Amino acid sequence: MLFGQSVFQSVLDHLKAEDDETAEQDAPAAARVSGLNTGLAFDVMEGVSASSARPDQAYVETLEFAPPKTVAEQPPPPEPEPEPVMPDYLVRVTPENVAAELDISARDTVQSLSEKRRAFAKKNHPDRVDPPFRDNATKRMTIANLLIDQALRRLGR
């Protein structure tokens, strides 16, 4: 450290003093822009200056991006998905049809009724079917839960 300054700071001060001396000698103060030591140079391509060219193209040309795709190169739009078809079992929403599917009998235990509930829900739960068929699935699940709960109450007696 020289006189309370670091070596780096003293070098910066020395360079600034040299720059100020050359600035006073080279050009009048009104024509000089502080910090700009050279003139501006524009790249002229094919007789068109950079300022009149499209600014966004400068990045594409400089960074070697792929040119934008033309309409012919773009992929075709995806085909619309076909309308979903309701499975046959979702049409059967009467309690008799659901009871026949569950096949609840007097021999069923709590465990077997729980397994039947899970198996029925796996196939019929409203979250597992397409949105247009959720009402039917909800009706079927409501009826199945009611029937299984009644069978469980009978077992509890």
Solvent accessible surface area in square Angstrom, and as a share of the most:
residue,aa,sasa,rsa
1,M,164,0.73
2,L,103,0.51
3,F,207,0.86
4,G,67,0.65
5,Q,70,0.31
6,S,48,0.31
7,V,94,0.54
8,F,145,0.60
9,Q,78,0.35
10,S,26,0.17
11,V,74,0.42
12,L,77,0.38
13,D,59,0.30
14,H,110,0.49
15,L,98,0.49
16,K,137,0.58
17,A,51,0.39
18,E,79,0.36
19,D,68,0.35
20,D,71,0.37
21,E,103,0.46
22,T,67,0.39
23,A,24,0.19
24,E,144,0.65
25,Q,148,0.66
26,D,117,0.61
27,A,35,0.27
28,P,95,0.59
29,A,97,0.75
30,A,110,0.85
31,A,79,0.62
32,R,68,0.25
33,V,95,0.55
34,S,111,0.72
35,G,74,0.71
36,L,81,0.40
37,N,116,0.59
38,T,105,0.61
39,G,69,0.66
40,L,137,0.68
41,A,100,0.78
42,F,136,0.57
43,D,98,0.51
44,V,97,0.56
45,M,87,0.39
46,E,176,0.79
47,G,72,0.69
48,V,73,0.42
49,S,42,0.27
50,A,44,0.34
51,S,94,0.60
52,S,80,0.52
53,A,37,0.29
54,R,148,0.54
55,P,108,0.68
56,D,70,0.36
57,Q,55,0.25
58,A,54,0.42
59,Y,148,0.56
60,V,40,0.23
61,E,105,0.47
62,T,103,0.60
63,L,106,0.53
64,E,156,0.70
65,F,116,0.48
66,A,86,0.66
67,P,106,0.67
68,P,104,0.66
69,K,128,0.54
70,T,80,0.47
71,V,133,0.76
72,A,100,0.78
73,E,115,0.52
74,Q,101,0.45
75,P,103,0.65
76,P,115,0.72
77,P,115,0.72
78,P,125,0.78
79,E,154,0.69
80,P,126,0.79
81,E,158,0.71
82,P,121,0.76
83,E,148,0.66
84,P,55,0.35
85,V,131,0.76
86,M,60,0.27
87,P,49,0.31
88,D,115,0.60
89,Y,42,0.16
90,L,0,0.00
91,V,94,0.54
92,R,96,0.35
93,V,42,0.24
94,T,61,0.35
95,P,72,0.45
96,E,126,0.56
97,N,52,0.27
98,V,0,0.00
99,A,40,0.31
100,A,79,0.61
101,E,64,0.29
102,L,9,0.05
103,D,102,0.53
104,I,47,0.24
105,S,41,0.26
106,A,107,0.83
107,R,209,0.76
108,D,17,0.09
109,T,78,0.45
110,V,91,0.52
111,Q,126,0.56
112,S,31,0.20
113,L,1,0.00
114,S,36,0.23
115,E,84,0.38
116,K,52,0.22
117,R,63,0.23
118,R,151,0.55
119,A,65,0.50
120,F,14,0.06
121,A,23,0.18
122,K,137,0.58
123,K,101,0.43
124,N,0,0.00
125,H,70,0.31
126,P,23,0.14
127,D,108,0.56
128,R,156,0.57
129,V,19,0.11
130,D,63,0.33
131,P,91,0.57
132,P,88,0.56
133,F,19,0.08
134,R,96,0.35
135,D,106,0.55
136,N,34,0.18
137,A,0,0.00
138,T,65,0.38
139,K,108,0.46
140,R,0,0.00
141,M,20,0.09
142,T,83,0.48
143,I,28,0.14
144,A,1,0.01
145,N,49,0.25
146,L,94,0.47
147,L,35,0.17
148,I,0,0.00
149,D,51,0.26
150,Q,65,0.29
151,A,5,0.04
152,L,50,0.25
153,R,148,0.54
154,R,136,0.50
155,L,79,0.40
156,G,68,0.66
157,R,236,0.86
